[in-house]
Amino acid sequence: MIKVAFLLNFSLDYKGGINYLKNLFYATNKFCKDKVEIVLFVPSDISSEYIEMFSPYATIVKTKVLKRKSFSWFLSKIGSRLFDYDIITYNMLLKHNINVVSHSYFVFPSKKIKTLNWIPDFQHIHYPELWTKKQLVEIINSNKKLIEKSDAIVLSSYAAFDDFKINDLNRQEKVCVLNFVSQPNSDVQFSIKEDEIKEIKQIYNIHGEFFYMPNQFWSHKNHRVVFEAVKLLKDKGLHPLVVTSGLMSDFRNGNNHVDKLLKYTADNDLKENILFLGLIPYIHVIKLILMADCIINPSYFEGWSSSVEEAKTVGKRILLSNIPVHIQQAPKFGVYFNPDKAEELADKMEEIIQYPSNVVIEDVKELKTSLDNRTKDFAYKYLEILNDLESGKLNFKG
């Protein structure tokens, strides 16, 4: 039995990270529970929502070490500066007999505990203009430290591995690619009842048919091209509705990205065509995916897109940018477009508006089989990585 620790040491607003962990825990628990024990360390003051979310799949340990501005938290930060690693957290992990620390952005100079760290993507390489100079330095230095001092690095796609190879040819043997699968629990919905549709539409004041874009409002997510496409359609006399959800802030470049999007919406009289829901419960995200005519992901960059995986899971059609990672994900009902071409996206949206009866209806048995197989591959690949770490085999190269 390999005892693997995860540290919930990032902002809980990062829903992509939360859902990633939940999916990984679920898959590992379902297929490898006799070989892997997951221990999740969380801040002592964490909401019960997260305890309920993770406890079916992991042992939960509350600790003040992860509670921001607590005495233990300050000690851990001081220790990190003095010893170049977090000795407080390290001793806590030793006490719990941890074999591997996974996906937690921590490194330790010890052979007793292996470190497996996840780098979601390298978007700063391709779009440095989205970051301030200070932010770029911080992320480059953070990645450098992880790559140098971790026992292994997990990437979510071969597109990310290509980026890694461009920048670090000497450490490819540390890299393993692990495509995640969106399956947050065993009770996945593949259809939605009329009373559920009515309830969700009432909660969010949604009228009629709609497109759904469940992306955080970060610059690289490229909401603007969708809004421009909506304007083009409105100018033609059509009345599309795009429902958006996700954290409406972007910490980069002065945090004015969302303000610009809101201004574009107001200036072009699109308030009736674009609905901003902000952060909503994940179960509502899934229901909206099932309700929508089509999902849209216009992103310039992804490590491995959650919304694309969710569309694959429930057999929903999706309009998505033709970036390398989306092409690698290859959703069965995906239609690609150039993320810089609002006209191209508008044409594809118009086709869906004009022919709404073409909504994909996939055989549920086939969907369940596909999901189960992908989830099993996800779990076994993760187990293989852990076994290689434990055995000292470090020659992944993707």
Order of alpha helices (4+ residues) and beta strands (2+ residues): beta-alpha-beta-alpha-beta-alpha-alpha-beta-beta-alpha-alpha-beta-alpha-beta-alpha-beta-alpha-beta-alpha-beta-alpha-beta-alpha-beta-alpha-beta-alpha-alpha
